[in-house]
Amino acid sequence: MRQFRVPPQLLVGFVLGLVVVLLTRSCGGGGPTSSASAPSPPAASASVRSDTGVPALWPTPRSVRRGSGSVPIGQSVAVRSDAGTDASTLDSVTRALRAGGAREIRVGDSARRGELLVTVGTTAGGLPPEGYTLTAATTSAGPRVTLSSSDADGAFHAAQTLAQLIRPVGSPVARTALPAVTIRDWPATATRGIVEGFYGTPWTQRERLGQLDFAARWKLNTYIYTPKDDPYLRDRWRDEYPTAALTALRTLAARAAADHVRFVYALSPGTSICYSSASDLTALLTKLRQLWDGAGVRAFAVPLDDIEIGRWNCARDAAVYGTGRAAVARAQAALLNEVRLDFLAGHPDAAPLITVPTEYDGARASAYKTTLAAELDKDVTVMWTGPLVVSPGIGTAQAREASRLYGHRVVVWDNYPVNDYTAPNLLLGPYTGRDASLPGAVAGLLANPMNQAAASDPSLFSTAAYTWNPTAYRPAQALDAGLSVLADGDGTALTALRAFADVNRASRLDPTQAPELAALITAYRKGGPDAERSLRTRLTVLANARTTVPAALRTSASPWLAATHDWAEAALSALDLREGRSTRAEVESHRTAARSHTITDWQGERRTVEVGTGVLDTFVARLLSE
């Protein structure tokens, strides 16, 4: 940049101004400071503010050290980066800065006097993969923010943390200054993310794109595409995708790449494949090549789960491989080895192959697992659901034993919050029951979500917090932060979400249902002070939730919201009945309405949705019986 001389008059004015600032600070002024010649930040408004405490950061970083003072963003900012920093990271940085009030952002330029300079680098040493440091400080040269990382992924994660420093989780407004802080951070396990593997109605393209962006924001790095109801993935696995469907997959793969998320396409031939058939192998490889060439997919899985292990799909397999579970394992290992050798080995930039074995749970030895361990290529990653298909708890010792039995890298396929097996219920409780040391003992952990995409977000947020830093993970706090993310700064929506999650909490991980509402009912029964008012307030929030929760949830959870409304109205009417302001007919009408809301499960059966089961219904029934 061109140099210039400072006129003496301006220099005198600068010195006098600096003296005034220092005197003000010595007399107790506590607001953010900046160099006298720095551009003034925009005034705090409905969309920005100047608070500079370190907010709660998600996932919780490994180390956060608060510095002295604050770092103003200002109206103009210079951003410099190295060659390893990609466009997505720079876009995340610039969007965060604009949220904090920057109006002019010059990428690749030097900072003007007193102006914030943000530097992004990807060659820092001493950090694990995806690790980063973020330093914000006001130095003698001016305000500075430095994002240093070990790789491009780490730089991207650092940019997400920067965004939270500017607009904290749950805040309706952004800040005009950052706290002076040094953050050092890295993940506990290499593979973290989402496996879209549920039965029933698949997510829409829009929902999948939204989930990829969600994963990026919270430092999840893997998305396995394996919805059971994609006909070209399972039932019609031999058929190539038509143009429109292939284009949709290409869009997903491209968005995932921009979001620093590995998009894994999982082809499931197990229901009909003849393992000894050359034509079936050719069809499988042709399908994978179509996805490589036509959709830009660079990571693949061949799951062989949820199939009948006691029979072959063709008579020839029995002649080639024999009978029994060990024979099935030999056939599957041969197939997977062919995929790796004939397809992936020719693509050095391909990710390692993933499989889901037919015996995918438990930690006991079997002929199947022993044979698979011996014959499957060691570069193939095996997925495992824990001690059970839906595991209330997963211990580190169990995972290590599973890794030993399979003889391969193990990634946990965690069947939570998936609800295809319990379709009448939403599972909005905390992610719990997993050892803090589990992520470090496996190659990764992926969560299988619900058919309802938006309703899955709080749990997926919790999974992100757990898999990144499990020692700092607190289930209740993480769930509440996830609800805050969904509410997006709307206090009324957050109040409704908390109440709604409480009555949709129970799961196999934790069967406790509606603990907050149950406590209010208990207090009411005991006649505590203001107990009835508190209970009525909560029931009113529940009755109104269908119009006050975020719009995305109103769509995906509409049957449960409708049932919640009717059950809350039934409870309020039952309270009124005790005081002579309602009738039994009114209460029973609301209860009947509450039981009228249904959904269709993945097997085509109509099921009555459940909300607050054992708490709301029991409360209403008890009041009616008195």
C-alpha positions as CSV (number, residue, x, y, z in Angstrom):
1,M,0.0,0.0,0.0
2,R,1.1,3.6,-0.7
3,Q,2.9,5.3,2.3
4,F,2.1,8.9,3.4
5,R,3.4,11.4,6.0
6,V,1.3,12.4,9.0
7,P,0.8,16.2,9.3
8,P,2.1,17.6,12.7
9,Q,-1.4,19.0,13.5
10,L,-3.0,15.6,13.1
11,L,-0.3,13.9,15.2
12,V,-0.9,16.4,18.1
13,G,-4.6,15.7,17.8
14,F,-4.0,12.0,17.9
15,V,-1.8,12.2,21.0
16,L,-4.4,14.4,22.9
17,G,-7.2,12.0,21.9
18,L,-5.2,9.0,23.1
19,V,-4.6,10.7,26.5
20,V,-8.4,11.3,26.9
21,V,-9.1,7.6,26.1
22,L,-6.5,6.4,28.7
23,L,-7.8,8.8,31.3
24,T,-11.4,7.5,30.7
25,R,-10.2,3.9,31.1
26,S,-8.4,4.7,34.3
27,C,-11.7,6.1,35.7
28,G,-13.5,2.9,35.1
29,G,-14.7,3.1,31.5
30,G,-15.3,-0.6,30.5
31,G,-16.4,-0.6,26.9
32,P,-14.5,-1.9,24.0
33,T,-11.5,0.2,22.9
34,S,-9.8,0.8,19.6
35,S,-7.0,2.8,18.2
36,A,-7.9,6.5,17.8
37,S,-7.5,6.2,14.0
38,A,-9.5,3.0,13.6
39,P,-12.8,3.1,11.7
40,S,-15.7,3.5,14.0
41,P,-17.9,0.4,14.3
42,P,-21.6,0.8,13.6
43,A,-23.8,1.8,16.5
44,A,-25.4,-1.1,18.4
45,S,-28.9,-1.8,16.9
46,A,-31.5,-4.5,16.8
47,S,-29.0,-6.7,14.9
48,V,-25.7,-6.0,16.5
49,R,-24.3,-5.3,20.0
50,S,-20.9,-4.8,21.5
51,D,-20.8,-7.4,24.4
52,T,-17.3,-9.0,24.5
53,G,-17.5,-11.8,27.0
54,V,-16.5,-15.3,25.7
55,P,-19.8,-17.0,24.9
56,A,-20.5,-20.7,25.2
57,L,-18.9,-22.3,22.1
58,W,-20.2,-25.5,20.5
59,P,-18.7,-28.0,20.3
60,T,-16.8,-27.0,23.4
61,P,-13.2,-26.2,22.4
62,R,-10.2,-28.0,24.0
63,S,-8.8,-24.8,25.4
64,V,-10.1,-21.3,25.7
65,R,-7.9,-18.6,27.3
66,R,-9.4,-15.2,27.8
67,G,-7.2,-12.2,27.0
68,S,-7.4,-8.6,28.0
69,G,-9.9,-6.3,26.4
70,S,-11.7,-6.7,23.1
71,V,-11.2,-6.6,19.4
72,P,-13.5,-4.3,17.4
73,I,-14.6,-5.5,14.0
74,G,-15.2,-2.1,12.5
75,Q,-16.8,-1.1,9.3
76,S,-13.9,-2.2,7.1
77,V,-11.8,-5.4,7.4
78,A,-8.8,-6.8,5.6
79,V,-8.6,-10.6,5.1
80,R,-5.5,-12.5,4.1
81,S,-5.2,-16.2,3.6
82,D,-2.7,-18.8,2.2
83,A,-3.1,-21.1,-0.8
84,G,-4.6,-23.9,1.3
85,T,-7.6,-21.8,2.4
86,D,-10.6,-22.6,0.2
87,A,-13.5,-20.4,-1.0
88,S,-15.9,-21.9,1.5
89,T,-13.7,-20.9,4.5
90,L,-13.3,-17.4,3.2
91,D,-17.0,-17.2,2.6
92,S,-17.7,-18.3,6.2
93,V,-15.2,-15.7,7.5
94,T,-16.7,-12.8,5.4
95,R,-20.3,-13.7,6.3
96,A,-19.4,-13.7,10.0
97,L,-17.7,-10.4,9.7
98,R,-20.6,-8.8,7.8
99,A,-22.9,-10.0,10.6
100,G,-20.7,-8.1,13.0
101,G,-21.1,-4.9,11.2
102,A,-18.3,-4.9,8.6
103,R,-19.4,-3.2,5.4
104,E,-16.1,-3.4,3.4
105,I,-14.2,-6.6,3.4
106,R,-11.1,-6.7,1.2
107,V,-9.7,-10.2,0.7
108,G,-6.0,-10.4,-0.1
109,D,-5.3,-6.8,1.0
110,S,-3.2,-5.4,3.8
111,A,-4.8,-3.7,6.8
112,R,-5.1,0.0,6.9
113,R,-4.0,1.8,10.1
114,G,-6.2,0.7,13.0
115,E,-8.2,-1.7,10.9
116,L,-9.0,-5.3,11.7
117,L,-6.8,-7.8,9.9
118,V,-8.1,-11.4,9.8
119,T,-5.4,-14.0,8.7
120,V,-6.2,-17.6,7.8
121,G,-3.5,-20.2,7.4
122,T,-3.5,-23.9,6.9
123,T,0.1,-25.0,7.6
124,A,0.4,-24.7,11.3
125,G,2.4,-27.5,13.0
126,G,1.7,-29.3,16.2
127,L,-2.0,-29.8,15.6
128,P,-3.9,-33.0,15.0
129,P,-5.9,-33.3,11.7
130,E,-8.7,-30.8,11.6
131,G,-7.2,-28.9,14.5
132,Y,-7.0,-25.2,14.7
133,T,-6.1,-22.2,16.8
134,L,-8.0,-18.9,16.9
135,T,-6.4,-15.8,18.4
136,A,-8.1,-12.5,18.7
137,A,-6.2,-9.5,20.2
138,T,-5.6,-5.9,19.8
139,T,-1.9,-5.5,19.2
140,S,0.4,-2.5,18.7
141,A,-0.3,-2.9,14.9
142,G,-4.0,-2.9,15.4
143,P,-6.8,-5.4,16.0
144,R,-5.9,-8.8,14.7
145,V,-7.7,-12.2,14.4
146,T,-5.6,-15.2,13.3
147,L,-7.0,-18.6,12.3
148,S,-4.2,-21.2,12.1
149,S,-4.8,-24.8,11.2
150,S,-3.1,-28.0,10.3
151,D,-5.2,-28.4,7.1
152,A,-8.0,-26.9,5.1
153,D,-10.7,-28.6,7.2
154,G,-9.2,-27.1,10.4
155,A,-9.3,-23.6,8.9
156,F,-13.0,-24.2,8.0
157,H,-13.8,-25.3,11.6
158,A,-12.0,-22.2,12.9
159,A,-14.2,-20.1,10.7
160,Q,-17.3,-21.6,12.3
161,T,-15.9,-20.8,15.8
162,L,-15.3,-17.2,14.6
163,A,-18.9,-17.0,13.6
164,Q,-20.0,-18.1,17.1
165,L,-17.8,-15.5,18.7
166,I,-19.6,-12.8,16.6
167,R,-23.1,-14.3,17.0
168,P,-23.3,-16.7,19.9
169,V,-25.6,-19.6,20.0
170,G,-29.1,-18.5,21.1
171,S,-28.4,-14.8,20.6
172,P,-30.8,-12.8,18.5
173,V,-28.1,-10.3,17.6
174,A,-24.5,-10.3,16.5
175,R,-21.7,-8.4,18.2
176,T,-19.6,-5.6,16.9
177,A,-16.5,-6.7,18.8
178,L,-14.8,-10.0,19.7
179,P,-13.4,-10.9,23.0
180,A,-9.6,-11.0,23.2
181,V,-9.1,-14.8,23.3
182,T,-6.9,-17.7,22.3
183,I,-8.6,-21.0,21.4
184,R,-6.9,-24.3,20.7
185,D,-9.1,-27.1,19.4
186,W,-9.3,-30.4,17.6
187,P,-11.7,-33.4,17.4
188,A,-11.7,-36.5,19.5
189,T,-12.4,-38.8,16.6
190,A,-11.8,-38.7,12.9
191,T,-15.3,-39.5,11.5
192,R,-18.3,-37.6,12.9
193,G,-21.6,-37.1,11.3
194,I,-24.9,-38.3,10.0
195,V,-26.0,-41.6,8.4
196,E,-29.3,-41.2,6.6
197,G,-30.2,-44.8,7.1
198,F,-33.8,-44.9,8.4
199,Y,-36.8,-46.8,6.9
200,G,-39.8,-44.8,5.7
201,T,-40.2,-41.5,3.9
202,P,-36.7,-40.2,2.9
203,W,-35.7,-36.6,3.5
204,T,-36.3,-34.2,0.6
205,Q,-33.5,-32.7,-1.4
206,R,-34.0,-29.4,0.4
207,E,-33.8,-31.2,3.8
208,R,-30.6,-33.0,2.8
209,L,-28.9,-29.8,1.7
210,G,-30.0,-28.1,4.9
211,Q,-28.5,-31.0,6.9
212,L,-25.2,-30.8,5.1
213,D,-25.0,-27.1,6.0
214,F,-26.0,-27.9,9.6
215,A,-23.2,-30.5,9.8
216,A,-20.7,-28.0,8.5
217,R,-21.7,-25.4,11.1
218,W,-21.2,-27.8,14.0
219,K,-18.0,-29.5,12.8
220,L,-19.5,-32.8,11.6
221,N,-17.5,-34.1,8.6
222,T,-19.4,-37.1,7.2
223,Y,-22.8,-37.8,5.6
224,I,-23.7,-41.3,4.5
225,Y,-26.5,-41.4,2.0
226,T,-28.3,-44.7,2.5
227,P,-32.1,-44.1,2.9
228,K,-33.7,-47.5,2.8
229,D,-36.5,-46.2,0.5
230,D,-34.3,-45.0,-2.3
231,P,-35.2,-47.7,-4.9
232,Y,-32.0,-47.3,-6.8
233,L,-29.9,-47.8,-3.7
234,R,-31.5,-51.1,-2.5
235,D,-34.3,-52.8,-4.4
236,R,-33.1,-51.6,-7.9
237,W,-29.4,-51.5,-7.1
238,R,-28.4,-52.9,-10.4
239,D,-30.1,-50.1,-12.4
240,E,-28.3,-46.9,-13.1
241,Y,-29.8,-43.7,-11.9
242,P,-31.9,-41.7,-14.3
243,T,-30.6,-38.2,-15.2
244,A,-32.7,-36.2,-12.8
245,A,-31.9,-38.4,-9.8
246,L,-28.2,-38.4,-10.7
247,T,-28.2,-34.6,-10.9
248,A,-29.7,-34.4,-7.4
249,L,-26.9,-36.6,-6.1
250,R,-24.3,-34.5,-7.9
251,T,-25.8,-31.4,-6.1
252,L,-25.5,-33.1,-2.8
253,A,-22.0,-34.2,-3.4
254,A,-21.0,-30.7,-4.4
255,R,-22.6,-29.1,-1.4
256,A,-21.0,-31.6,0.9
257,A,-17.5,-30.8,-0.6
258,A,-18.1,-27.1,-0.1
259,D,-19.2,-27.8,3.5
260,H,-16.1,-29.9,4.2
261,V,-18.3,-32.9,4.7
262,R,-17.5,-36.3,3.1
263,F,-20.5,-37.5,1.1
264,V,-20.6,-41.3,1.2
265,Y,-22.9,-43.1,-1.2
266,A,-23.9,-46.5,0.2
267,L,-25.2,-49.1,-2.3
268,S,-27.0,-52.0,-0.6
269,P,-27.2,-55.0,-2.9
270,G,-27.6,-57.6,-0.2
271,T,-31.3,-58.4,-0.6
272,S,-30.9,-59.9,-4.1
273,I,-27.2,-60.2,-5.0
274,C,-25.7,-63.4,-6.2
275,Y,-22.2,-63.2,-4.7
276,S,-20.7,-65.6,-7.2
277,S,-22.3,-63.9,-10.3
278,A,-19.9,-62.0,-12.5
279,S,-22.8,-60.1,-14.0
280,D,-23.9,-58.9,-10.6
281,L,-20.4,-57.7,-9.8
282,T,-20.2,-55.9,-13.1
283,A,-23.6,-54.2,-12.4
284,L,-22.4,-53.1,-9.0
285,L,-19.1,-51.7,-10.3
286,T,-21.0,-50.0,-13.2
287,K,-23.3,-48.3,-10.7
288,L,-20.4,-47.0,-8.6
289,R,-18.6,-45.7,-11.8
290,Q,-21.8,-43.8,-12.7
291,L,-21.7,-42.1,-9.3
292,W,-18.0,-41.4,-9.6
293,D,-18.2,-39.9,-13.1
294,G,-21.7,-38.5,-13.1
295,A,-22.2,-37.3,-9.5
296,G,-18.7,-36.6,-8.3
297,V,-19.0,-39.1,-5.4
298,R,-15.6,-39.9,-4.0
299,A,-16.5,-42.1,-1.0
300,F,-18.5,-45.3,-1.0
301,A,-20.0,-47.9,1.3
302,V,-21.5,-51.3,0.5
303,P,-23.7,-52.2,3.4
304,L,-24.9,-55.8,3.8
305,D,-27.2,-55.3,6.7
306,D,-30.8,-56.2,7.3
307,I,-30.8,-59.2,5.0
308,E,-31.7,-62.8,5.5
309,I,-28.5,-64.5,6.5
310,G,-29.9,-68.0,6.5
311,R,-30.4,-68.3,2.7
312,W,-28.6,-67.5,-0.5
313,N,-30.2,-65.5,-3.3
314,C,-29.0,-68.0,-5.9
315,A,-28.2,-71.7,-5.8
316,R,-24.7,-71.2,-7.2
317,D,-23.5,-69.4,-4.0
318,A,-24.1,-72.5,-2.0
319,A,-21.9,-74.5,-4.4
320,V,-19.2,-71.9,-4.4
321,Y,-19.1,-70.8,-0.7
322,G,-20.9,-73.6,1.2
323,T,-23.5,-73.1,3.9
324,G,-23.7,-71.4,7.3
325,R,-22.8,-67.9,8.6
326,A,-19.1,-68.3,7.9
327,A,-19.9,-69.0,4.3
328,V,-21.9,-65.8,4.1
329,A,-19.0,-63.9,5.5
330,R,-16.6,-65.4,2.9
331,A,-18.9,-64.5,0.1
332,Q,-19.3,-60.9,1.4
333,A,-15.6,-60.5,1.9
334,A,-14.9,-61.6,-1.6
335,L,-17.4,-59.1,-3.0
336,L,-16.0,-56.2,-1.0
337,N,-12.5,-57.1,-1.8
338,E,-13.4,-57.1,-5.5
339,V,-14.9,-53.6,-5.1
340,R,-11.8,-52.3,-3.5
341,L,-9.4,-53.9,-5.9
342,D,-11.3,-53.5,-9.2
343,F,-12.7,-50.0,-8.6
344,L,-11.3,-48.0,-5.6
345,A,-7.7,-49.1,-6.1
346,G,-7.8,-47.3,-9.5
347,H,-8.8,-44.0,-7.8
348,P,-6.1,-42.8,-5.4
349,D,-8.3,-40.0,-4.2
350,A,-11.1,-42.3,-3.2
351,A,-11.9,-42.7,0.5
352,P,-11.5,-46.2,2.1
353,L,-14.5,-48.5,1.5
354,I,-17.1,-48.8,4.3
355,T,-19.4,-51.8,5.0
356,V,-22.1,-52.7,7.4
357,P,-21.8,-56.4,8.2
358,T,-24.9,-58.6,8.4
359,E,-24.0,-59.2,12.1
360,Y,-23.6,-55.5,13.0
361,D,-24.3,-55.5,16.7
362,G,-23.0,-57.2,19.8
363,A,-19.5,-57.9,21.1
364,R,-19.5,-61.7,21.1
365,A,-17.4,-63.9,18.9
366,S,-19.2,-65.7,16.1
367,A,-18.2,-67.8,13.0
368,Y,-19.4,-64.9,10.8
369,K,-17.3,-62.2,12.6
370,T,-14.2,-64.5,12.8
371,T,-14.4,-65.3,9.1
372,L,-15.0,-61.7,8.0
373,A,-12.1,-60.5,10.1
374,A,-9.8,-63.0,8.5
375,E,-10.8,-62.5,4.9
376,L,-11.9,-58.9,4.4
377,D,-9.3,-56.5,3.2
378,K,-7.8,-54.5,6.1
379,D,-8.5,-51.2,4.4
380,V,-12.2,-51.7,4.7
381,T,-14.0,-49.9,7.6
382,V,-16.7,-51.8,9.4
383,M,-19.8,-50.2,11.0
384,W,-21.2,-51.4,14.3
385,T,-24.3,-50.3,16.2
386,G,-23.1,-51.2,19.7
387,P,-24.2,-54.0,22.0
388,L,-27.7,-53.9,20.5
389,V,-29.3,-52.6,17.4
390,V,-30.6,-49.6,19.4
391,S,-28.1,-49.4,22.3
392,P,-29.1,-47.7,25.5
393,G,-25.4,-47.5,26.4
394,I,-22.2,-48.1,24.5
395,G,-19.0,-48.6,26.6
396,T,-15.4,-48.2,25.5
397,A,-14.5,-51.7,26.4
398,Q,-17.4,-53.0,24.3
399,A,-16.2,-51.0,21.3
400,R,-12.6,-52.2,21.7
401,E,-13.9,-55.8,21.8
402,A,-15.9,-55.2,18.7
403,S,-12.8,-53.8,16.9
404,R,-10.9,-56.9,18.0
405,L,-13.6,-59.3,16.8
406,Y,-14.1,-57.6,13.4
407,G,-10.4,-57.1,13.0
408,H,-10.9,-53.8,11.3
409,R,-11.4,-50.1,12.0
410,V,-14.8,-49.7,13.5
411,V,-17.2,-46.7,13.1
412,V,-20.2,-46.6,15.4
413,W,-23.6,-46.5,13.5
414,D,-25.6,-45.0,16.4
415,N,-29.3,-45.6,16.1
416,Y,-30.4,-42.4,17.8
417,P,-32.5,-40.4,17.4
418,V,-33.9,-42.6,14.6
419,N,-37.6,-43.5,15.3
420,D,-38.5,-45.8,12.4
421,Y,-39.0,-48.6,14.9
422,T,-41.1,-46.5,17.2
423,A,-42.9,-44.3,14.7
424,P,-45.6,-42.9,17.0
425,N,-42.8,-41.1,19.0
426,L,-40.5,-38.2,18.4
427,L,-37.2,-38.7,20.2
428,L,-36.2,-35.2,21.5
429,G,-34.3,-36.3,24.6
430,P,-30.6,-35.8,25.3
431,Y,-27.9,-37.9,23.6
432,T,-26.6,-39.9,26.5
433,G,-25.3,-43.3,27.6
434,R,-22.0,-43.3,25.7
435,D,-18.6,-43.4,27.5
436,A,-16.5,-40.2,27.4
437,S,-13.6,-42.3,26.1
438,L,-15.6,-44.0,23.3
439,P,-14.8,-41.6,20.5
440,G,-11.1,-42.0,21.0
441,A,-11.4,-45.8,20.9
442,V,-13.1,-46.0,17.5
443,A,-12.6,-44.6,14.0
444,G,-15.7,-42.5,14.3
445,L,-19.4,-42.2,15.3
446,L,-22.3,-41.4,13.0
447,A,-25.9,-40.8,14.2
448,N,-28.9,-42.2,12.4
449,P,-31.6,-39.5,12.5
450,M,-35.4,-39.4,12.4
451,N,-37.6,-39.2,9.3
452,Q,-38.4,-35.7,10.6
453,A,-35.3,-33.7,9.6
454,A,-35.8,-30.5,11.7
455,A,-36.8,-32.5,14.8
456,S,-33.6,-34.4,14.5
457,D,-31.4,-31.3,14.7
458,P,-31.2,-30.9,18.5
459,S,-30.0,-34.5,18.9
460,L,-27.6,-34.2,16.0
461,F,-26.2,-31.0,17.5
462,S,-25.6,-33.0,20.7
463,T,-23.9,-35.7,18.7
464,A,-21.6,-33.1,17.2
465,A,-20.7,-31.8,20.7
466,Y,-20.1,-35.2,22.1
467,T,-17.9,-36.6,19.2
468,W,-15.8,-33.4,19.1
469,N,-15.0,-33.1,22.8
470,P,-16.6,-35.9,24.9
471,T,-14.9,-35.0,28.1
472,A,-16.6,-31.6,28.2
473,Y,-19.9,-33.0,27.0
474,R,-22.9,-32.4,29.2
475,P,-26.1,-33.9,27.7
476,A,-28.7,-31.5,29.2
477,Q,-26.7,-28.4,28.3
478,A,-26.0,-29.6,24.8
479,L,-29.7,-30.4,24.2
480,D,-30.7,-27.0,25.3
481,A,-28.1,-25.4,23.1
482,G,-29.4,-27.5,20.2
483,L,-32.9,-26.2,20.9
484,S,-31.5,-22.7,21.0
485,V,-30.0,-23.2,17.6
486,L,-33.4,-24.3,16.3
487,A,-35.1,-21.3,17.9
488,D,-32.5,-19.0,16.2
489,G,-32.8,-16.2,18.8
490,D,-36.6,-16.3,19.2
491,G,-37.3,-16.4,22.9
492,T,-40.9,-17.4,22.5
493,A,-40.0,-20.2,20.1
494,L,-37.3,-21.5,22.6
495,T,-39.8,-21.6,25.5
496,A,-42.1,-23.6,23.3
497,L,-39.3,-25.9,22.1
498,R,-38.2,-26.7,25.6
499,A,-41.7,-27.6,26.7
500,F,-42.3,-29.6,23.6
501,A,-39.0,-31.5,23.9
502,D,-39.9,-32.3,27.5
503,V,-43.1,-34.2,26.5
504,N,-41.2,-36.0,23.7
505,R,-38.2,-37.0,25.7
506,A,-38.4,-40.7,26.4
507,S,-36.3,-43.1,24.4
508,R,-34.3,-46.3,24.8
509,L,-31.3,-44.2,25.8
510,D,-33.3,-42.7,28.7
511,P,-37.0,-43.8,29.3
512,T,-37.7,-40.8,31.5
513,Q,-40.7,-39.0,30.1
514,A,-41.6,-35.3,30.6
515,P,-39.6,-34.8,33.8
516,E,-40.3,-31.1,34.0
517,L,-44.0,-31.4,33.4
518,A,-44.2,-34.4,35.9
519,A,-42.5,-32.2,38.5
520,L,-45.0,-29.5,38.0
521,I,-47.9,-32.0,38.3
522,T,-46.3,-33.4,41.5
523,A,-46.1,-29.9,43.0
524,Y,-49.7,-29.2,42.1
525,R,-50.8,-32.5,43.8
526,K,-48.9,-31.4,46.9
527,G,-50.5,-28.0,46.9
528,G,-47.3,-26.0,46.7
529,P,-47.5,-22.2,46.5
530,D,-48.2,-21.0,42.9
531,A,-48.1,-24.7,41.8
532,E,-51.4,-24.5,39.9
533,R,-50.4,-21.2,38.2
534,S,-47.0,-22.7,37.2
535,L,-48.7,-25.9,35.8
536,R,-51.3,-23.8,33.9
537,T,-48.5,-21.7,32.4
538,R,-46.6,-24.8,31.1
539,L,-49.8,-26.3,29.7
540,T,-50.7,-23.1,27.9
541,V,-47.2,-23.0,26.4
542,L,-47.8,-26.6,25.2
543,A,-51.2,-25.7,23.8
544,N,-49.8,-22.9,21.8
545,A,-46.6,-24.7,20.7
546,R,-48.1,-25.6,17.3
547,T,-48.0,-21.9,16.3
548,T,-44.9,-20.8,18.3
549,V,-42.2,-23.3,17.5
550,P,-40.0,-22.6,14.4
551,A,-41.7,-23.0,11.1
552,A,-39.5,-26.0,10.0
553,L,-40.7,-27.9,13.0
554,R,-44.3,-27.1,12.4
555,T,-44.1,-28.9,9.2
556,S,-42.0,-32.0,10.1
557,A,-43.7,-32.5,13.6
558,S,-47.2,-31.4,12.8
559,P,-49.0,-34.5,14.1
560,W,-47.2,-34.3,17.4
561,L,-47.8,-30.6,17.7
562,A,-51.5,-31.2,17.1
563,A,-51.6,-33.9,19.7
564,T,-49.7,-31.8,22.1
565,H,-52.2,-29.0,21.7
566,D,-55.1,-31.3,22.4
567,W,-53.6,-33.0,25.4
568,A,-52.7,-29.7,26.9
569,E,-56.2,-28.4,26.3
570,A,-57.6,-31.6,27.9
571,A,-55.4,-31.0,31.0
572,L,-56.4,-27.4,31.2
573,S,-60.1,-28.3,30.9
574,A,-59.6,-31.0,33.6
575,L,-58.2,-28.4,35.9
576,D,-61.2,-26.2,35.1
577,L,-63.5,-29.1,35.8
578,R,-62.3,-29.2,39.4
579,E,-63.3,-25.6,39.8
580,G,-66.6,-25.9,38.0
581,R,-65.6,-24.0,34.9
582,S,-65.7,-27.0,32.5
583,T,-67.5,-30.2,31.9
584,R,-66.5,-33.8,31.6
585,A,-67.7,-33.7,28.1
586,E,-65.3,-30.9,27.3
587,V,-62.4,-32.8,28.8
588,E,-63.3,-36.0,27.0
589,S,-63.7,-34.2,23.7
590,H,-60.1,-32.8,24.0
591,R,-58.8,-36.2,25.0
592,T,-60.5,-37.9,22.0
593,A,-59.1,-35.3,19.7
594,A,-55.6,-35.9,21.2
595,R,-55.9,-39.6,20.4
596,S,-57.0,-38.9,16.8
597,H,-53.7,-37.8,15.4
598,T,-51.9,-40.5,13.4
599,I,-48.9,-41.1,11.2
600,T,-48.2,-43.9,8.7
601,D,-45.1,-46.0,9.6
602,W,-42.7,-47.4,7.1
603,Q,-44.7,-50.6,6.8
604,G,-47.8,-48.7,5.8
605,E,-49.7,-49.0,9.1
606,R,-51.5,-46.1,10.7
607,R,-50.3,-45.4,14.2
608,T,-51.6,-43.0,16.8
609,V,-48.9,-40.5,17.8
610,E,-47.8,-40.4,21.4
611,V,-47.0,-37.2,23.4
612,G,-46.1,-37.2,27.1
613,T,-47.3,-40.8,27.5
614,G,-47.7,-41.8,31.1
615,V,-47.7,-38.2,32.2
616,L,-50.3,-36.1,30.3
617,D,-52.7,-38.9,29.7
618,T,-52.4,-40.2,33.3
619,F,-52.9,-36.7,34.7
620,V,-56.1,-36.1,32.7
621,A,-57.4,-39.6,33.5
622,R,-56.8,-39.0,37.2
623,L,-58.6,-35.7,37.3
624,L,-61.6,-37.2,35.5
625,S,-61.8,-40.0,38.0
626,E,-61.8,-37.7,41.1
